[in-house]
């Protein structure tokens, strides 16, 4: 896979670069992160779905973590009851780094062929991004979409209100795209380029989302229903049933079912909704080169992007981020992206 970057990464026998003394920040733990606002960290990359400053600030307060994702005393309490939590919180950062790097060396693979196989093996491959123009997932969207297309994807579902269906139908027919009808965070050049790549690759682009202002719970239900509708439609070639690649904010591809306590306040993601309906789904999230986290620093030092299965790589899948959420929640697979020259 060709990584979109402003620099050519050096050839190396190892997956990782050698860190220099000019590295911008030392590691900090997730507990440090809650009391420090790093000047070089783009906080909007934490909240990958809606990008609202007020929500980000709430996420960064310790007390609010009790209400994360599932309502009162649910997800975080269930997550922190995991017997690994206390041990990992006390684990030296360099030991965390060693375990993660060992897993990446053992299980890391080139992303393109893995996505192709995931699409062959599943009805849906859900890919999460951060809705930022410099998001590494978005910058590499052309390669990722060509890979899922090779694996049999017929449609691309995007996080756009269903009221834009006529506009996207016109785009599928003619290639003319009315960017003004896209949500404001989806209007940059890299996202538009992704849509044109999807069309030229033979993917039919369709809107999945509810209208602006709907609750996250209703939005995820709506997106899941939109995907099911496409999957249930007969393909012109009966031997090749419809398959869907989803391109949504990363919160929507996560699966909290193993750590969420069911209740009236829970809000299953689109991936969880589809799995509850017995749809075969593979989820793919990402880790950018953010220097304030252990995993982010490791990603920054890679020579090439690597995709890692959070099920195969036990230490990688169990690793918890600054919100104390294990990586296996973020996705079945996580693409680790190296740093880019600024």
RODO-2510 file (C-alpha; in nm, 4 decimals, decimal comma):
residues 342
     n   res          X          Y          Z
     1     x     0,0000     0,0000     0,0000
     2     x     0,1370     0,3419    -0,0918
     3     x     0,1145     0,5723     0,2078
     4     x     0,0146     0,9281     0,1228
     5     x     0,2767     1,1503     0,2811
     6     x     0,4967     1,4494     0,2135
     7     x     0,8077     1,2445     0,2760
     8     x     0,9586     0,9257     0,1478
     9     x     1,0109     0,6885     0,4369
    10     x     1,3584     0,5374     0,4534
    11     x     1,4159     0,1748     0,3733
    12     x     1,4746    -0,0338     0,6850
    13     x     1,4985    -0,3957     0,7881
    14     x     1,2835    -0,3266     1,0933
    15     x     0,9279    -0,1936     1,0869
    16     x     1,0247     0,0906     1,3175
    17     x     1,2408     0,3974     1,2813
    18     x     1,5028     0,4796     1,5403
    19     x     1,3749     0,7562     1,7640
    20     x     1,5926     1,0644     1,7785
    21     x     1,6526     1,3027     2,0658
    22     x     1,4420     1,5568     1,8757
    23     x     1,1172     1,3701     1,9466
    24     x     0,8609     1,6315     2,0502
    25     x     0,7348     1,4819     2,3789
    26     x     0,8052     1,1920     2,6139
    27     x     0,5384     0,9303     2,6766
    28     x     0,2668     1,0144     2,9246
    29     x     0,0126     0,7777     3,0759
    30     x    -0,3617     0,8127     3,0253
    31     x    -0,3874     0,9384     3,3859
    32     x    -0,1369     1,2127     3,3034
    33     x    -0,3410     1,2992     2,9963
    34     x    -0,6528     1,3776     3,1993
    35     x    -0,4616     1,6402     3,3989
    36     x    -0,2506     1,7833     3,1154
    37     x    -0,3666     1,9508     2,7950
    38     x    -0,0833     1,8765     2,5505
    39     x    -0,0197     2,1681     2,3187
    40     x     0,0706     1,9460     2,0231
    41     x    -0,2229     1,7072     2,0473
    42     x    -0,5231     1,7640     1,8261
    43     x    -0,7988     1,6949     2,0776
    44     x    -1,0619     1,6656     1,8079
    45     x    -0,9014     1,3382     1,7016
    46     x    -1,0348     1,1826     2,0226
    47     x    -1,3964     1,2562     1,9419
    48     x    -1,4095     1,1131     1,5959
    49     x    -1,7791     1,1281     1,5237
    50     x    -1,9263     1,4699     1,5908
    51     x    -1,6207     1,6822     1,6656
    52     x    -1,7959     1,9160     1,9050
    53     x    -1,5691     2,1043     2,1451
    54     x    -1,8154     2,0819     2,4330
    55     x    -1,8379     1,7045     2,4004
    56     x    -1,4593     1,6739     2,3857
    57     x    -1,4243     1,8717     2,7066
    58     x    -1,6759     1,6459     2,8779
    59     x    -1,4872     1,3392     2,7615
    60     x    -1,1680     1,4782     2,9112
    61     x    -1,3076     1,5087     3,2642
    62     x    -1,2625     1,2074     3,4917
    63     x    -1,6133     1,2219     3,6387
    64     x    -1,7799     1,2202     3,2980
    65     x    -1,6173     0,8907     3,2033
    66     x    -1,8777     0,7185     3,4228
    67     x    -2,1433     0,8241     3,1715
    68     x    -1,9521     0,7338     2,8564
    69     x    -2,1449     0,5597     2,5771
    70     x    -2,3992     0,3582     2,7748
    71     x    -2,5558     0,5875     3,0319
    72     x    -2,5030     0,5794     3,4058
    73     x    -2,2462     0,3470     3,5565
    74     x    -2,2140     0,1328     3,2493
    75     x    -1,9321     0,1114     2,9994
    76     x    -1,6408     0,2494     3,1955
    77     x    -1,7394     0,0633     3,5122
    78     x    -1,7670    -0,2568     3,3144
    79     x    -1,4383    -0,1845     3,1399
    80     x    -1,2496    -0,1014     3,4572
    81     x    -1,3756    -0,4168     3,6247
    82     x    -1,1522    -0,6044     3,3816
    83     x    -0,8810    -0,7770     3,5825
    84     x    -0,6139    -0,6447     3,3467
    85     x    -0,6899    -0,2795     3,4224
    86     x    -0,4999    -0,2358     3,7486
    87     x    -0,2002    -0,4313     3,6261
    88     x    -0,1782    -0,2325     3,3043
    89     x    -0,2217     0,1012     3,4814
    90     x     0,0862     0,0217     3,6896
    91     x     0,2831    -0,1203     3,4005
    92     x     0,5864     0,0870     3,3009
    93     x     0,5319     0,2724     2,9790
    94     x     0,8345     0,1214     2,8147
    95     x     0,6992    -0,2266     2,8903
    96     x     0,3694    -0,1313     2,7274
    97     x     0,5622    -0,0099     2,4295
    98     x     0,7669    -0,3289     2,4048
    99     x     0,4562    -0,5490     2,4164
   100     x     0,2792    -0,3452     2,1502
   101     x     0,5799    -0,3327     1,9209
   102     x     0,6263    -0,7087     1,9553
   103     x     0,2616    -0,7637     1,8554
   104     x     0,2944    -0,5303     1,5574
   105     x     0,6074    -0,7092     1,4393
   106     x     0,4345    -1,0456     1,4717
   107     x     0,0859    -0,9631     1,3448
   108     x     0,1222    -0,6408     1,1437
   109     x     0,0478    -0,6667     0,7723
   110     x     0,0140    -0,4479     0,4665
   111     x    -0,3374    -0,2971     0,4856
   112     x    -0,4520    -0,3392     0,1243
   113     x    -0,4555    -0,7211     0,0928
   114     x    -0,6082    -0,7544     0,4401
   115     x    -0,8997    -0,5261     0,3511
   116     x    -0,9543    -0,7175     0,0294
   117     x    -0,9801    -1,0445     0,2220
   118     x    -1,2034    -0,8899     0,4887
   119     x    -1,4456    -0,7814     0,2176
   120     x    -1,4466    -1,1294     0,0664
   121     x    -1,5243    -1,2833     0,4043
   122     x    -1,7929    -1,0369     0,5201
   123     x    -2,1053    -0,8623     0,3961
   124     x    -1,9884    -0,5302     0,5426
   125     x    -1,6503    -0,3716     0,6100
   126     x    -1,6891    -0,0643     0,8313
   127     x    -1,4011     0,1845     0,8102
   128     x    -1,3727     0,4607     1,0696
   129     x    -1,2155     0,8042     1,0277
   130     x    -1,1882     1,1222     1,2360
   131     x    -1,3703     1,3661     1,0021
   132     x    -1,0550     1,5788     0,9807
   133     x    -0,9013     1,6824     0,6498
   134     x    -0,5555     1,5599     0,7550
   135     x    -0,6941     1,2302     0,8865
   136     x    -0,4560     0,9541     0,7684
   137     x    -0,7447     0,7167     0,7001
   138     x    -0,9062     0,9730     0,4716
   139     x    -0,5798     1,0564     0,2956
   140     x    -0,5360     0,6883     0,2131
   141     x    -0,9002     0,6321     0,1205
   142     x    -0,8338     0,5715    -0,2515
   143     x    -0,6098     0,2728    -0,1755
   144     x    -0,8456     0,1394     0,0920
   145     x    -1,1512     0,1643    -0,1327
   146     x    -0,9787     0,0009    -0,4268
   147     x    -0,8874    -0,2832    -0,1905
   148     x    -1,2448    -0,3437    -0,0715
   149     x    -1,3701    -0,3143    -0,4282
   150     x    -1,1280    -0,5899    -0,5261
   151     x    -1,2779    -0,7956    -0,2438
   152     x    -1,6287    -0,7666    -0,3873
   153     x    -1,7727    -0,4460    -0,2425
   154     x    -2,0572    -0,3104    -0,4550
   155     x    -2,1642    -0,0068    -0,2508
   156     x    -2,0094     0,2650    -0,0346
   157     x    -2,2261     0,3957     0,2495
   158     x    -2,1331     0,7396     0,3802
   159     x    -2,2341     0,9513     0,6786
   160     x    -2,4606     1,1817     0,4804
   161     x    -2,8343     1,2456     0,5483
   162     x    -3,0730     1,0472     0,3344
   163     x    -3,2198     1,3727     0,2066
   164     x    -2,9079     1,3918    -0,0130
   165     x    -2,9989     1,0717    -0,1968
   166     x    -3,1036     1,2525    -0,5168
   167     x    -2,7718     1,4397    -0,5234
   168     x    -2,5724     1,1173    -0,4773
   169     x    -2,7802     0,9350    -0,7368
   170     x    -2,6878     1,2141    -0,9802
   171     x    -2,3250     1,1793    -0,8780
   172     x    -2,3323     0,8038    -0,9407
   173     x    -2,4769     0,8625    -1,2895
   174     x    -2,2733     1,1616    -1,4060
   175     x    -1,9829     1,2217    -1,1693
   176     x    -2,1138     1,5705    -1,0883
   177     x    -2,1032     1,6276    -0,7124
   178     x    -2,2779     1,9116    -0,5291
   179     x    -2,0317     1,9471    -0,2425
   180     x    -2,2545     2,2041    -0,0696
   181     x    -2,4998     1,9257     0,0161
   182     x    -2,2367     1,7309     0,2087
   183     x    -2,2018     1,7861     0,5844
   184     x    -1,9485     2,0604     0,6500
   185     x    -1,6798     1,8223     0,7819
   186     x    -1,7008     1,6167     0,4609
   187     x    -1,6369     1,8918     0,2077
   188     x    -1,2570     1,8992     0,1952
   189     x    -1,0517     1,7889    -0,1016
   190     x    -0,9456     1,4535     0,0444
   191     x    -1,3058     1,3454     0,1135
   192     x    -1,4294     1,4557    -0,2265
   193     x    -1,1378     1,2716    -0,3847
   194     x    -1,2433     0,9605    -0,1934
   195     x    -1,5957     0,9810    -0,3403
   196     x    -1,4631     1,0182    -0,6951
   197     x    -1,2314     0,7209    -0,6391
   198     x    -1,5270     0,5140    -0,5181
   199     x    -1,7296     0,6000    -0,8272
   200     x    -1,4441     0,5353    -1,0703
   201     x    -1,3793     0,2014    -0,8981
   202     x    -1,7372     0,0917    -0,9601
   203     x    -1,8797     0,1463    -0,6123
   204     x    -2,2279     0,2944    -0,5857
   205     x    -2,2281     0,5681    -0,3215
   206     x    -2,5366     0,5965    -0,1019
   207     x    -2,6379     0,8079     0,2017
   208     x    -2,7048     0,6286     0,5303
   209     x    -2,7514     0,8908     0,7987
   210     x    -3,0516     1,0498     0,9658
   211     x    -3,1112     1,4212     0,9358
   212     x    -2,9060     1,6738     1,1278
   213     x    -3,0006     1,7004     1,4943
   214     x    -3,0997     1,3365     1,5418
   215     x    -2,9649     1,1500     1,8431
   216     x    -2,6615     0,9280     1,8030
   217     x    -2,8739     0,6246     1,8909
   218     x    -3,1265     0,7006     1,6169
   219     x    -2,8489     0,7826     1,3685
   220     x    -2,6769     0,4471     1,4207
   221     x    -3,0090     0,2645     1,3896
   222     x    -3,0841     0,4548     1,0696
   223     x    -2,7438     0,3775     0,9218
   224     x    -2,7797     0,0074     1,0031
   225     x    -3,1260    -0,0011     0,8427
   226     x    -2,9886     0,1709     0,5303
   227     x    -2,7146    -0,0896     0,5001
   228     x    -2,9601    -0,3767     0,5453
   229     x    -3,1761    -0,2333     0,2696
   230     x    -2,8819    -0,2396     0,0278
   231     x    -2,7764    -0,5895     0,1343
   232     x    -3,1290    -0,7206     0,0845
   233     x    -3,1578    -0,5807    -0,2674
   234     x    -3,0890    -0,8369    -0,5422
   235     x    -2,7792    -0,7736    -0,7474
   236     x    -2,7978    -0,7835    -1,1262
   237     x    -2,5536    -1,0724    -1,0991
   238     x    -2,7187    -1,3241    -0,8629
   239     x    -2,3869    -1,4974    -0,8032
   240     x    -2,2418    -1,1741    -0,6583
   241     x    -2,4651    -1,0405    -0,3783
   242     x    -2,4386    -0,6799    -0,2692
   243     x    -2,1591    -0,6008    -0,0245
   244     x    -2,1138    -0,2699     0,1539
   245     x    -1,8121    -0,0693     0,2597
   246     x    -1,9021     0,1880     0,5240
   247     x    -1,7048     0,5090     0,5643
   248     x    -1,8092     0,6767     0,8897
   249     x    -1,6762     0,8450     1,2007
   250     x    -1,4726     0,6023     1,4079
   251     x    -1,7139     0,6044     1,7030
   252     x    -1,9746     0,4403     1,4782
   253     x    -1,7566     0,1371     1,3972
   254     x    -1,6747     0,0509     1,7568
   255     x    -1,8276    -0,2450     1,9396
   256     x    -1,8889    -0,1940     2,3107
   257     x    -2,1066    -0,5038     2,3473
   258     x    -1,8448    -0,6846     2,5567
   259     x    -1,8109    -0,3999     2,8065
   260     x    -2,1490    -0,2253     2,7932
   261     x    -2,4167    -0,2997     3,0492
   262     x    -2,7456    -0,3155     2,8551
   263     x    -3,0007    -0,0561     2,9551
   264     x    -3,2381     0,2137     2,8284
   265     x    -2,9543     0,4653     2,7979
   266     x    -2,7233     0,2462     2,5918
   267     x    -2,6527     0,3546     2,2357
   268     x    -2,5371     0,0666     2,0130
   269     x    -2,3202     0,1684     1,7192
   270     x    -2,4001     0,0880     1,3578
   271     x    -2,1618    -0,2087     1,3787
   272     x    -2,3350    -0,3395     1,6911
   273     x    -2,6779    -0,2917     1,5334
   274     x    -2,5760    -0,4905     1,2267
   275     x    -2,4209    -0,7695     1,4322
   276     x    -2,7386    -0,7932     1,6382
   277     x    -2,9123    -0,8652     1,3056
   278     x    -2,6593    -1,1415     1,2256
   279     x    -2,4894    -0,9415     0,9500
   280     x    -2,1243    -1,0387     0,9042
   281     x    -1,9260    -0,7219     0,9709
   282     x    -1,5547    -0,6461     0,9949
   283     x    -1,4566    -0,3138     1,1511
   284     x    -1,1386    -0,1191     1,0735
   285     x    -1,0269     0,1759     1,2839
   286     x    -0,6932     0,3567     1,2906
   287     x    -0,4208     0,4944     1,5135
   288     x    -0,2543     0,8143     1,4003
   289     x     0,0971     0,9318     1,4920
   290     x    -0,0032     1,1247     1,8032
   291     x     0,3025     1,1692     2,0297
   292     x     0,1121     1,1971     2,3589
   293     x     0,0105     0,8301     2,3693
   294     x     0,2108     0,5100     2,3738
   295     x     0,0346     0,3666     2,0684
   296     x     0,0518     0,6993     1,8854
   297     x     0,4261     0,7245     1,9399
   298     x     0,4704     0,3691     1,8119
   299     x     0,2669     0,4529     1,4999
   300     x     0,4788     0,7631     1,4397
   301     x     0,7933     0,5515     1,4323
   302     x     0,6709     0,2985     1,1776
   303     x     0,8283     0,2947     0,8353
   304     x     0,5050     0,1891     0,6636
   305     x     0,1373     0,1575     0,7641
   306     x     0,0540    -0,1698     0,9336
   307     x    -0,2860    -0,3242     0,9987
   308     x    -0,3156    -0,5319     1,3144
   309     x    -0,5919    -0,7719     1,4162
   310     x    -0,7036    -0,6870     1,7691
   311     x    -0,8200    -1,0467     1,8088
   312     x    -0,4946    -1,2114     1,7046
   313     x    -0,2661    -0,9617     1,8791
   314     x    -0,3674    -1,0071     2,2428
   315     x    -0,1551    -0,7323     2,3964
   316     x    -0,2467    -0,4906     2,1197
   317     x    -0,6187    -0,5655     2,1504
   318     x    -0,6145    -0,5271     2,5299
   319     x    -0,4177    -0,2019     2,5282
   320     x    -0,6219     0,0888     2,6647
   321     x    -0,6141     0,4412     2,5283
   322     x    -0,6392     0,7724     2,7158
   323     x    -1,0108     0,7100     2,7793
   324     x    -0,9305     0,3667     2,9266
   325     x    -1,1015     0,1879     2,6365
   326     x    -0,9341    -0,1276     2,5006
   327     x    -0,8307    -0,1300     2,1369
   328     x    -1,0477    -0,4328     2,0580
   329     x    -1,3496    -0,2059     2,1119
   330     x    -1,2284     0,0366     1,8451
   331     x    -1,2185    -0,2245     1,5730
   332     x    -1,1476    -0,5817     1,4734
   333     x    -0,8473    -0,4336     1,2957
   334     x    -0,6541    -0,1115     1,3518
   335     x    -0,4341     0,0527     1,0883
   336     x    -0,1246     0,2141     1,2397
   337     x    -0,0179     0,5182     1,0363
   338     x     0,3356     0,6662     1,0472
   339     x     0,3986     1,0345     1,0970
   340     x     0,4109     1,2782     0,8081
   341     x     0,6466     1,5682     0,7555
   342     x     0,4779     1,8953     0,8490
***
